[in-house]
Amino acid sequence: MTTELDKTFDPATIEAKWYSHWEESGAFRPERPDAEPFTIVNPPPNVTGSLHIGHALDNTLQDIVIRYERLRGKDALWVVGTDHAGIATQMVVERQLEERQDKRTNYSREEFVDKVWEWKAESGGTITNQLRRLGCSMDWSREQFTMDEHFTKAVLKVFVDLYNDGLIYRDKRLVNWDPKLKTAISDLEVEQQTIAGSFWHFKYPLADGVTLDNGQDFIEVATTRPETMLADMAVAVHPYDERYKSIVGKHVILPITGRRIPIVADEHADPELGSGAVKITPGHDFNDFEVGKRAGFAAADMLNMLDGNADVCQTADGLVPDEFIGLHRFKRDGEDGARELVVQRLKEQGYLIPHIAKTKKGEEVEHDAEARQIATPFGDRGGVVIEPWLTDQWYVNAAELAKKPIEAVRDGTIEIVPKSWEKTFFNWMENIQPWCVSRQLWWGHQIPAWYDDDGNVHVAMTEEEAQSKAGNGVKLSRDNDVLDTWFSSALWPFATLGWPEKTDLLEKHYPNDLLVSGFDILFFWDARMMMAGYFNTGQAPWPRLYLHGLVRAADGAKMSKSKGNVVDPLGLIDLYGADALRFFMAAMESQGRDIKMDEKRVEGYRNFATKLWNATRFCQSNGIGASSTLAAPEARLAANQWIIGEVQQTVEMLDAAMADLRFDAAANTIYQFTWSRFCDWYLELIKPVFAGDADSPAAVETRAVAGWALDNILVMLHPFMPFITEELWHALGARKYDLILAKWPNPRASVSKDATDAIDWVIDLTTNVRSAKNELGIPPGAKLAAFLPQASTLATSTIERSNAAIERLARLTPVTVGEAPAGAAMQVTAGSDVFIVPLEGIIDIEAEKARLSKALEASQKEAKSLEGRLSNANFVERAKPEAVEKAREDYAHHSAEAERLTAALARLG
């Protein structure tokens, strides 16, 4: 029994209805114990997050894959959950406390963590509800959270196992310290920004009466961070720099502190840069740290001049003057900081070498420093300048863990799609640094390490186990730090399935089958899952990794709140429906390329959905309903045989595109078949069948074939547009199951090539006639006589059998097999056949030639101008990327237009 569809397609009325139905009925993971498994895990969004356009792309692609595999009969599992997002979540809760004039330190650690759990219960489900609006068919019955009890046990076990294998250790090293958040952060969470700064030059006086060969009694150094001189431990010069060979091993007396520091030879110093001498502050600069180690300074002996707030503290040698103690590193609240005071004191003491600049008039002007644009590290969450800071932290030996993933990608055990990302992967993994996994937070997985009064560390799953290792009566205190959030999310592919317990779910669904991820978390997450997978399970977490691009603004710029060009996916869903947004994402996802946001195209895919809706209404009005067969029905009519063949070809093309993870090709395949082949051609071809006897064999056959073809469209389109397809599936008649659980098309039919060739020939003729009319300004409905001087066998038989279709579709009548009369005419092809269509009395030939010639000249001129601009290296290399892309698009447009107009003129003879 069919359900009559409303005249107007309204996405909002069907989306909530079907999603809740699917979820409540268990459709997202039907019971298929004996089916082949297919498993993906979602990159767990932050529990603090809201759906942004990048999430919409990432999760749409995953949902397309999981719905496709579910339709193919697999035990398809899409693991869903959220990440506890240590820094982000703690920031949110602390901000709430601040709004109430409260703060974290007013509570014990346990009390604060309880407040975070309260926040999660009230507000932590925002993004998961938004994923539902997008149509994501995740297994919500097993929703995961990285702070769940079972997950926490897995995290602690991995830490203990890594420690016992010597792959986690505590070390004093430089970290990226965020003075606002008061925690270490990873290199991947540091954003380089270019800001206005200064470059100062100072004199460091040589000790013991030593002078350079030129008699100079000081060595000149330059720096963008003068405040760090309070902790300088050396001056480095290049070992082959002749200017300084005589003083290597000598010393300077550091101004302000009076510290005696050595001059060391190190290739880090560039003889071509500035004076060729570099101040070395190993406790506050990553390069200097390495120089310091090469110079023989132990990390424990490196000087630290800042506390966790980036305020000056006393160094171990006690040489920082009291007036600096407690100053912030920079200006703060209008008050000068350590930087300003260091420069002032050096200037007063005669150690500042001024910068001499020339005005436009050629006059020399003296400045304390040279103004420069300086690349400066900022924390991506704290938003303040990162300070390299020497602290004791926990590190993972990432270089050792990276070996198996590198080998797996190299030998093809893990395939990265697109392959172009492999080079980036190898470059990072083969040069990977120790991974700092400790964070100075309260929210997160607390490190399972306990210390006794002698500083010995005891790592264990529980305090009881640690006490047992330390001995009864030994007082223990637990490490206050928590683990980097990415440490726990690295376990996502297997810990979500019950690991380390040997669960049935783990046995069946690990390794996963595919990971879909943005390229921007290749190292944050993807590579670390490979490391964790091999270490903990001995297997790769998945055999394929698909990396998609970013969604950019329409002009190609990166989206950011500061630019005001962020697009809200929920707003687009409100306007056009989730199906239209999803289809846009799939159609635009071309491997290795970013997506430019184009709301007009989203609107266009809403129109596509409307066309399918209206086509289904047409089918309903002609008695076409749900099909009862997976195989194609018997068909004798050429149009019906043709559409069966088109369905078979579409299924094959769609399967091939999905196998290659070509989402754009898959979307285009089903789009073209639905819009062009079925809606535009097939329905037009079968209209005459329903004009006669509704119970004729032709009508009965056509209803069966049309219903079967429409069912196949709904199934093939379902992964891309799940809501409208489910609605139409049920509207066409009573069903034994929902579309989400239907079977993937399997036509199993043989069709007459003569029949399908005939229909293709009629379509080709009709398309070319319509195009020619459009080019020459002839009304689409005008009927024209046509002559075919030399007819192919196909043309002869088709004209005899399908003359009525040719007249109705191509608007050609009469069609004469024979020579055309003399006079102006246009040529139109159908396959290898060339029709002559007389134009005398149809259009003003000369006026049309003049119009076309003028338009052709304009397009050729514009194309030539754009070609010249694009062949100019200066333009291509220096212009904004979006300007170059626009020029290329315009050139392609005008070139194509010139070809079209040339063809139109040729038609006129």
Secondary structure by P-SEA (a helix, b strand, c coil): ccccccccccccccaaaaaaaaaaaccccccccccbbbbbbcccccccccccaaaaaaaaaaaaaaaaaaaacccbbbbbbbbccaaaaaaaaaaaaaaaccccccccaaaaaaaaaaaaacccaaaaaaaaaaccccccccccccccaaaaaaaaaaaaaaaaaccbbbbbcccccccccccccccccbbbbbbbbbbbbbbbcccccccccccccbbbbbbcccccccccccccccccccccccccccccccccccbbbbbbbbccccccccccbbbbcccccaaaaaaaaaaccccccccccccccccccccccccccccccccccccccccccaaaaaaaaaaaacccbbbbbbcccbbbbbbcbbbbbccccccccccccccccbbbbbbccccccaaaaaaaaaaccbbbccccaaaaaaaaaaacccccccccccccccccccccccccccccccaaaaaaaacccbbbbccccccccccccccccccccccccccccccccccccbbbbccccccccaaaaaaaaaaacccccccbbbbbbbbcccccccccccccccccaaaaaacccaaaaaaaaaaaccccccccccaaaaaaaaaaaaaaaaaaaaaaaacccccccccccccccaaaaaaaaaaaaaaaaaaaaaaacaaaaaaaaaaaaaccccccccccccccccccccccaaaaaaaaaaaaaaaaaaaaaccccaaaaaaaaaaaccccccccccccccccccccaaaaaaaaaaaaaaaaaaaaaaaacccccbbbbbbbccccaaaaaaaaccaaaaaacccccccccccccccbbbbbbcccbbbbbbcccccaaaaaaaaaaaaaaaaaaaaaaaaaaaacaaaaacccaaaaaaaaaaaaaaaaaaaaaaaaaaaac
